[in-house]
Amino acid sequence: MIAGSELTILVVAAGRGSRAGEGLPKQYRSLAGRPLLAHSLSALLRAAPHARILTVIHKDDLELYRESVAGLEAGLEGRLKDPVYGGNTRQASVRAGLEAMDSDAALRPEYVLIQDAARLFASESLILRALAAAKTYGAAIPGIAVTDTIKEVDAEGAIVATPARARLRGVQTPQAFRFDLILAAHRKAAAEGQNDLTDDAAIAEWAGRRVHVFEGEAGNMKVTSAEDLALAEARLIRDLQDIRTGQGYDVHAFGPGDHVWLGGLRITHDHGLVGHSDADVLSHAITDALLGALAEGDIGSHFPPSDPQWRGAASKIFLAAAAKKVRARGGMIAHIDATLACERPKIGPHRDAIRASIASIAEIPVSRVAIKATTTERLGFTGREEGMAALAIATVRLPL
């Protein structure tokens, strides 16, 4: 058992992640329906249920951070402290986090674990070993035995040494320290201009502290490259074994207007659709499909038309809320497949834009959204152009 004032975990998430390719910093990339950082924080909150967590972020990433933590499991958010801004290097970012802890009596712990945000599979046993090692040695890091032969080379690439493999370890995080020890080491390094040390163990070593290596975990992977992102997502998806399918169906009549809303996209038309909200028939059907997959009622039970606050509301609010419910259950939207039934407007020219809009609202890749359209051969109310109908099927994956 970890006492509430004993341990704070410092999560380093201020980097730009350039080696992961173009796009958002890797800690905010979506993996299995949630940002990588959300997975990392969830793992730590579960693995260390009595620890506090402080995240160091880049000054430009506050909104991305807020979006990431908004979907965490209910009851866990309160243990996350407000983030602090990091510096230009990992070393500066860690020191900023340590100084923030030192200035807040409610945060200042006996022991601190320093964890890279890019490691999203921290286990309870790893956290407990880290804390035990910190208590025993004051400074300790997880490591795993090296299985490949390692060669040291010179500037020309010629081998100059072959270190004994039995004495080598691949180093991981979380790195574990007595708080006053690592804070003093960081302050000393900063005061003496020693700013190029690559991890906290190196800082402790430079300050003259002996650092112990305890047993790490092979599964405690670090996401660095685009290939790592793909591997991590595959591993996350493999753990979501409760696969569910929901369906949704909605109809709205045509009325006066000069546009319709479909999947959150405004499409010019010679009529509008009539409804309590913006009558986005496609978003309504998809929302019901997602709620059905979760067995959480339908759109009317969550956003009743009797409630005046939803009069004229943008239906993307409903779709986003349903998608958020999937993420809140620790799950992901695996696929959305929807069909529109109408004579006009023609959907083909707008198909890709509608897909992109739905993907953005649901926070999933556009490759997981399929939109089709059909006429009803002039039969029925859609054939008479009295209205539109939409049918949607959603597949979600949840943890067992």
C-alpha positions, 0 to 999 in steps of 0.5 A, a space after each residue: 500500500 502506498 500512502 497518500 503523501 509518500 509518492 508523487 509520479 512526475 510524468 514528462 510530456 513536454 517533448 515534440 516527438 519529432 521522431 514519430 513523424 509529422 502531426 501532433 506531438 506523439 503524446 497526443 496522437 490517438 491510439 485505440 480511440 484515446 490520446 497516448 497520454 490518456 493511456 499513460 496516465 490511466 495506467 499510472 492511476 490504476 497501478 499506483 492508486 494512492 499516488 498523486 500525478 503531476 504532468 509537465 507539458 509544453 506551454 503550447 499544449 494546454 488545450 491538448 492536455 485538457 482534452 486528453 485528461 477529460 476522457 479519463 475514467 470517472 473518479 481518477 481525475 481528482 488525483 491529477 494535479 494541474 500541469 506545469 510547463 516544461 523547458 527546452 530540454 527533458 532535463 529542464 522539464 523534469 527540474 520544473 516539475 520537481 521545483 513545482 512539487 517543492 513549492 507545494 506542501 500538498 505535492 512534496 513527497 518522500 519519493 518521486 517516480 519520473 516517468 516518460 509519457 511515451 511509456 503507456 504500459 506501466 504495471 502495478 508490479 513495476 511501480 511497486 518495485 520502483 518505490 521499494 528500490 527508491 526506499 532501499 537505495 535512494 536512487 534506482 532505475 528499471 533495466 532489462 538484460 540486453 540480449 543482443 551483442 553490443 559493439 562500441 564504435 569510433 567516429 568512422 564506424 570501426 569497432 573499438 570494444 565489445 562490452 560484456 553483455 552480462 553487465 549491460 542493461 537496457 534502461 527504462 522509466 519510471 526512474 525512482 528517487 528519494 525526492 530531496 536527493 534528485 531535487 538537489 542533484 538537478 539543482 546542482 547540475 543547473 547551477 554548474 551548467 551541466 545541461 546535457 544529461 539524458 536521463 535522471 539517473 545520469 544526473 544523480 550519477 553526475 552528482 555523485 550518487 550511486 544508482 541501483 538497477 532493479 528489474 524492469 519489464 519487457 512489455 514496458 515499451 517506449 513509443 518513439 517512432 511511427 512504427 512504435 505507435 502502430 505496435 502500441 495501438 495493436 497491443 491496446 486493441 488486442 486488450 479490448 476484447 468485448 466487441 459490440 455492435 449497435 444500430 441507429 435509425 432516424 427520419 426527418 421531414 423536409 421543410 422550409 430552408 436552404 440547407 441540411 446538416 448531415 454528419 455535422 456538415 452544412 450542405 446547400 439544398 432547396 429545403 431544410 430538415 425539420 426537428 427540435 435540434 438542427 435535424 441532422 438525421 445522419 448524426 442522430 442515427 450514428 449517435 443512437 448506434 453508439 449508445 446502443 452498442 454501450 446499452 445506454 439508451 437512445 438519443 432521446 433519453 440523453 437529450 430529450 426534445 422536451 428540454 428547451 436547451 436542445 432547441 436548434 442545437 447542433 447535433 454534433 454535440 450529441 455525437 461527440 457526447 456518445 463518442 466520449 462515453 465510449 472513451 470513458 469506458 476505456 473503449 474505442 470506436 472500431 467502425 461506423 457504417 451509415 447509409 442515407 436514404 434520399 433522392 436529393 441532395 446527391 450525397 456523392 459529391 459530399 461523401 468524403 467531407 461528411 466522413 471527415 466531419 464525422 471522424 473529427 467529431 467522434 475523434 477517430 480516424 476517417 478510415 473508420 467511417 463509411 458513408 453510403 447513400 441510396 435512393 428508394 426508386 421514388 417509392 415511399 416518403 423518401 422517394 416522394 422527397 418528403 424527408 430523409 432517413 439514415 441507418 447506422 451501425 457502430 462497432 465498438 471495442 471495450 475492455 472485458 
